[in-house]
Amino acid sequence: MQSAIVNRALDVAVTLICWLYFTLGFLVFFSPRYLAAALFSSQPELAFQRLNRSFYRGFFALLRTIAPRQQWVVDERIKTLHSAVIVCNHLSYLDPLLLIALLDRSKTVVKPIFFSVPIFGWLIRTSGYFPATATGKFAGLMLTQMESMESYLAAGGNLFIFPEGTRGRDGRIGTLNQGALKIARHCGAPVHVLCLRNTDRLFIPGVFFFSTRTPNCISVRQVDHFLPGELQGRLSDLSTRIRQALESCLSETSPQEGDHNRELPSIMPSETKR
């Protein structure tokens, strides 16, 4: 009983420390940098994307320190991805944060409601993120981002999308939207399929506090990829191949720590500067 109380208290402490990073840490250490980038950078979108990466790398470095029972295994090939459309299964709210931390330049699709949130809406809009709708008041923003997507990818940027559209809660891959494949085909970009495992054990859907006391191995690795020429086939066949790759990954009993995998390094924000 006492052990359960201690574990619960530690989970609460870890969660509160992380929220302090997201609030006070952002205000003190990052908001001046975002403001400077907005006012003085010749490429504010690029500057914001790299600041986002720096911010979330700091978050995961902190989380690894205060939750040592969570092991992180990351496919080293992911950090080299560029000019690509990336699709990934979705388990937890941690998933997009982790991909932002790993990719040098990235955009993604965000729920429209977040664009109306003060400050955060400005951040994601300036970062080049776009809403998951082409109707209503956000239609113009969606069209603007789509018109510039080909040049963005050609310049080295990445677009990552969770084709399920929402977090899975039963361990199964949901219906896969084909939008990412259509974008990649239109832009002549490769598609990389990533598989995330066990982020939902650390941040359980529907639960506010992190679950840090149970030993856990969180992994993300590339499980398939499509060259631009392969995207000319039927979208239904490509979606089936993506589903099979993800289901095969999730059916494994433990993360595969092969030659391409390594533990996520403790990289602090200053190390992401170029």
RAURRA-V836525 format. One record per residue. N is the residue number from 1. RES is the residue in one letter. D_CENTER is the distance of its C-alpha to the mean C-alpha in Angstrom with 1 decimal. Layout:
n: [N & N]
res: [RES & RES]
d_center: [D_CENTER & D_CENTER]
This chain:
n: [1 & 2 & 3 & 4 & 5 & 6 & 7 & 8 & 9 & 10 & 11 & 12 & 13 & 14 & 15 & 16 & 17 & 18 & 19 & 20 & 21 & 22 & 23 & 24 & 25 & 26 & 27 & 28 & 29 & 30 & 31 & 32 & 33 & 34 & 35 & 36 & 37 & 38 & 39 & 40 & 41 & 42 & 43 & 44 & 45 & 46 & 47 & 48 & 49 & 50 & 51 & 52 & 53 & 54 & 55 & 56 & 57 & 58 & 59 & 60 & 61 & 62 & 63 & 64 & 65 & 66 & 67 & 68 & 69 & 70 & 71 & 72 & 73 & 74 & 75 & 76 & 77 & 78 & 79 & 80 & 81 & 82 & 83 & 84 & 85 & 86 & 87 & 88 & 89 & 90 & 91 & 92 & 93 & 94 & 95 & 96 & 97 & 98 & 99 & 100 & 101 & 102 & 103 & 104 & 105 & 106 & 107 & 108 & 109 & 110 & 111 & 112 & 113 & 114 & 115 & 116 & 117 & 118 & 119 & 120 & 121 & 122 & 123 & 124 & 125 & 126 & 127 & 128 & 129 & 130 & 131 & 132 & 133 & 134 & 135 & 136 & 137 & 138 & 139 & 140 & 141 & 142 & 143 & 144 & 145 & 146 & 147 & 148 & 149 & 150 & 151 & 152 & 153 & 154 & 155 & 156 & 157 & 158 & 159 & 160 & 161 & 162 & 163 & 164 & 165 & 166 & 167 & 168 & 169 & 170 & 171 & 172 & 173 & 174 & 175 & 176 & 177 & 178 & 179 & 180 & 181 & 182 & 183 & 184 & 185 & 186 & 187 & 188 & 189 & 190 & 191 & 192 & 193 & 194 & 195 & 196 & 197 & 198 & 199 & 200 & 201 & 202 & 203 & 204 & 205 & 206 & 207 & 208 & 209 & 210 & 211 & 212 & 213 & 214 & 215 & 216 & 217 & 218 & 219 & 220 & 221 & 222 & 223 & 224 & 225 & 226 & 227 & 228 & 229 & 230 & 231 & 232 & 233 & 234 & 235 & 236 & 237 & 238 & 239 & 240 & 241 & 242 & 243 & 244 & 245 & 246 & 247 & 248 & 249 & 250 & 251 & 252 & 253 & 254 & 255 & 256 & 257 & 258 & 259 & 260 & 261 & 262 & 263 & 264 & 265 & 266 & 267 & 268 & 269 & 270 & 271 & 272 & 273 & 274]
res: [M & Q & S & A & I & V & N & R & A & L & D & V & A & V & T & L & I & C & W & L & Y & F & T & L & G & F & L & V & F & F & S & P & R & Y & L & A & A & A & L & F & S & S & Q & P & E & L & A & F & Q & R & L & N & R & S & F & Y & R & G & F & F & A & L & L & R & T & I & A & P & R & Q & Q & W & V & V & D & E & R & I & K & T & L & H & S & A & V & I & V & C & N & H & L & S & Y & L & D & P & L & L & L & I & A & L & L & D & R & S & K & T & V & V & K & P & I & F & F & S & V & P & I & F & G & W & L & I & R & T & S & G & Y & F & P & A & T & A & T & G & K & F & A & G & L & M & L & T & Q & M & E & S & M & E & S & Y & L & A & A & G & G & N & L & F & I & F & P & E & G & T & R & G & R & D & G & R & I & G & T & L & N & Q & G & A & L & K & I & A & R & H & C & G & A & P & V & H & V & L & C & L & R & N & T & D & R & L & F & I & P & G & V & F & F & F & S & T & R & T & P & N & C & I & S & V & R & Q & V & D & H & F & L & P & G & E & L & Q & G & R & L & S & D & L & S & T & R & I & R & Q & A & L & E & S & C & L & S & E & T & S & P & Q & E & G & D & H & N & R & E & L & P & S & I & M & P & S & E & T & K & R]
d_center: [36.9 & 36.6 & 33.8 & 31.8 & 32.4 & 31.4 & 28.1 & 27.4 & 28.3 & 26.0 & 23.0 & 24.0 & 24.4 & 21.0 & 19.5 & 21.8 & 21.1 & 17.3 & 18.3 & 20.8 & 18.2 & 16.3 & 19.7 & 22.3 & 20.1 & 18.6 & 22.1 & 23.9 & 21.8 & 19.3 & 20.9 & 23.8 & 21.6 & 19.8 & 23.3 & 24.7 & 22.2 & 22.9 & 26.6 & 27.2 & 24.5 & 25.6 & 22.0 & 20.3 & 17.2 & 16.7 & 17.6 & 15.2 & 12.2 & 13.5 & 14.4 & 10.9 & 10.0 & 13.2 & 12.9 & 9.8 & 11.4 & 14.5 & 13.1 & 12.2 & 15.5 & 17.2 & 15.9 & 17.0 & 20.3 & 21.1 & 19.9 & 21.5 & 21.8 & 18.1 & 17.8 & 14.7 & 15.1 & 12.9 & 14.2 & 15.6 & 15.4 & 11.7 & 12.5 & 15.2 & 13.4 & 14.6 & 16.0 & 14.1 & 12.6 & 9.9 & 10.1 & 8.8 & 10.4 & 9.3 & 11.0 & 10.1 & 8.8 & 7.4 & 4.7 & 2.3 & 4.4 & 4.6 & 3.0 & 4.7 & 7.2 & 8.0 & 8.5 & 11.7 & 11.4 & 8.8 & 9.3 & 8.1 & 10.3 & 11.1 & 14.0 & 17.2 & 18.3 & 15.9 & 17.6 & 20.7 & 19.7 & 21.6 & 20.0 & 16.4 & 17.3 & 18.7 & 15.8 & 13.4 & 16.4 & 17.3 & 13.8 & 14.5 & 12.1 & 14.3 & 15.4 & 15.5 & 19.2 & 21.9 & 24.6 & 25.9 & 25.4 & 22.0 & 23.5 & 24.3 & 20.9 & 19.4 & 22.3 & 22.1 & 18.5 & 19.4 & 22.6 & 21.0 & 18.2 & 20.5 & 21.5 & 18.0 & 17.0 & 20.4 & 20.0 & 17.2 & 14.1 & 11.1 & 10.0 & 7.2 & 8.4 & 8.9 & 12.6 & 13.8 & 13.1 & 13.0 & 12.6 & 15.1 & 17.8 & 20.3 & 18.6 & 19.2 & 17.3 & 18.0 & 19.2 & 17.2 & 17.3 & 18.5 & 17.3 & 14.8 & 17.8 & 20.1 & 18.2 & 18.1 & 21.7 & 22.7 & 21.2 & 22.3 & 18.9 & 18.0 & 15.5 & 13.6 & 12.9 & 10.6 & 11.5 & 10.0 & 13.0 & 14.2 & 11.5 & 13.7 & 16.6 & 15.5 & 14.3 & 16.5 & 16.1 & 18.9 & 19.6 & 19.3 & 19.9 & 17.9 & 19.8 & 20.2 & 23.7 & 23.3 & 22.6 & 19.3 & 17.5 & 13.7 & 12.9 & 10.6 & 12.7 & 13.7 & 16.3 & 17.5 & 17.7 & 19.8 & 21.8 & 22.7 & 26.1 & 24.9 & 23.3 & 26.8 & 27.4 & 27.1 & 23.7 & 24.7 & 25.3 & 22.0 & 20.2 & 22.5 & 21.6 & 17.9 & 18.8 & 21.2 & 18.9 & 16.4 & 19.4 & 21.0 & 18.1 & 17.9 & 21.7 & 22.0 & 23.5 & 21.5 & 18.8 & 20.4 & 20.7 & 22.3 & 23.0 & 19.5 & 17.9 & 18.2 & 17.3 & 14.6 & 16.8 & 17.5 & 16.6 & 17.6 & 16.8 & 20.0 & 19.2 & 16.6 & 19.4 & 21.2]
